[in-house]
Amino acid sequence: MRIASAFLLLLTLSCANLAVYQQQEMDTLYFGTQKPDGSAPVTDAEWQQFLADEITARFPSGLTTWEASGQWRDEHNVIERERTHIVQIVHPASGEIEGRIVALIAAYKKRFAQESVFRVRSDVWMPR
């Protein structure tokens, strides 16, 4: 009986055109800290400054960061390992936000002589 009641409630809400959840996008960005030229890796102080100046400035509504150990195979088929900063941002889909993310990636690559920033985008559903 409870399952039928729950189903009836969901059916009623969908028929009334009331959305319980709102679709958004989630970008997960992986910022490696090793530099291709072999110079000193990105320091904690440099990362914190970049986080404040570039990431938080572009996404003041909120984000999540954490550290990880990453690895990848370079062009010479050698496994490279490096400390990685991960940033996750949930946002509405828009061209303006896409531009902010592209600019953020370009800023990191330029400031720290990086070849790339790995990016993963997912659809997420946020409660209203």
Secondary structure, DSSP 8 states (H G I E B T S, - for coil): -HHHHHHHHHHHHHHTT--SEEEEEEEEEEEE---TT------HHHHHHHIIIIIIHH-TT--EEEEEEEEEE-TTS-EEEEEEEEEEEEE---HHHHHHHHHHHHHHHHHTT-S--EEEEEEEEEE-
